[in-house]
Every structure is written in structure tokens, then in C-alpha cells.
């Protein structure tokens, strides 16, 4: 006997967004590329954008890799999208100076302070 409610099943949770990282080859740093390439699943939000975490594909050692946006609170050179081992951490592999709402497909620097 359901009193006061609409009854029925709860609404399903919305599907989490995924973001797939690929490379076009000849990008240089093979070890970093192996770390970054793969499927990322939405985890949370930061600075008004979604945060994604890499799904472990079962190969090699599992490494925590996050794809996230950082705003200009620490200076304009640090604003943009980042690949790092934690949200806002000091170990980062790549940076793209873009304030787009979703991760950009071009303009990434590896290492983060190197050339595009």
C-alpha cells in the first residue's frame, strides 16, 4: 500500500557521458600517449565543466588519469583542459589552453608546457 507517493519504479539514473581519446599518430611521446588514449567516463564536475576518469582496459598497470577543466584562478597560462593523475594535481601529462565546455580535439601540448 503506497500512501502519499506516485508509486512505481524510481526513474533510471541518467547515463554517464563518455569521452574517447585517440591520437593521429606521429605525436611523439609514446609512453604518455599510451597513458592518455582510451575511454574516459564522466565522474563529477569542476570549475563548471565535467570531469572524466579513464576506464581501465585491463592492459598494463592501472594508472589514474583524469581529464578536467581548470579556470584562470591560478593565472591565464593554467586555464584550460588538463590530463593529470588527480583533479588539480601536480602530475600532469598534457594541457590544452581552451575554455570550451567540452574537451577540445586539437591543440594539446605534450608535455603540458611544450609545443602543440
N, C-alpha and C positions, 0 to 999 in steps of 0.2 A: 504494500500500500504506500504509494508515493504521495506525500502531502506537501503542498506549497511549492513544488518544483514542476518543471515541464516533463520530467521523466525521460526515458530513452537513454541512449548511449552518449557519453561525452563526445564532443567534437574531436576529430583526429588532430594531432599536433601538426602545424604546418611543416612541410618538407624543408629540410635544411638545404641551403644553397651550396653547390659545389663549384669549384674553380679549378680548371685543369691547366697546369703549367707545362709548356712544351718549349723546345728550342729548335731553331732553324739550322743548327749545325755550325761549325767553324766559329763558335763563340769563345774559344779559348779554354778557360779553366774547367777541365773535365770533372774533377772531384766536386767542385762547387755545383756544377750543372747536375750531376747525379743526385746531389743533396736536394736541389730545388725542384727538379722535374717530377711531376706526379699529380695526384688528385688531392685537392685541399677541400676540407669541409668546414662550413660556417660554424664558429664556436661561440662568438659573442660579438660585442661592438666596442669600438674605441675611437674617441675623437670624431664621432658622427659617421663612422664607416664600419662595415662588417670586418670581423677578424676571422681568418681562416687558419685551420691547422692541417698539416699534411697527414694524409692517411698512410699508415704503414703498409707497404705492399708485400712484406714477408721476405724481402731480399736484403742481405747485408745487416748491419747493426741498425736498430731503430734509432732515429735522431729526431728530436722535437724540432719542427720547423713551422714557424708561424708567418703568415702573410698579413700585414696590418698597415694601417694609415697612422701617421703621426703629424699633428698640426704644427704650426710655426711657433709654439710657445717656447721652444728652445733655440729659436733662430730660423730664418728662412732657408738656410742650407740644409737643415734637418727635416724640413717639411716634406712629406711625400709618403709613398708606399715603400715598405721595407720587408725583407725576408730576414728573420732572426730566430734565435733559439728560444726566445721568450718575448712577450709583449714589452717593448721599450727597453730591452736588454742591451748589453754592450757587445755581445757576439752577434754580428750581422754579416750576411753574405752579399746582399745586393740592395740597391736603393734606386728608386725612380722618383725624380722631383716632379710630381704631378699631384694636383689636388682633386683629381677626378673622383666621382662617387664609387667607382669600381676599379679594380686593379687594371692598369694600362697594359697593353700588349707589346708596346715598344718603349725604348728609352731607358732601359735598365742598365745600371752600372755594376760590373763585377770586376774587381772588388767594389764595395759601395762608394769609395772615394776615387775610383778610376774613371776611365773614359767610357762612353756609351758604346 
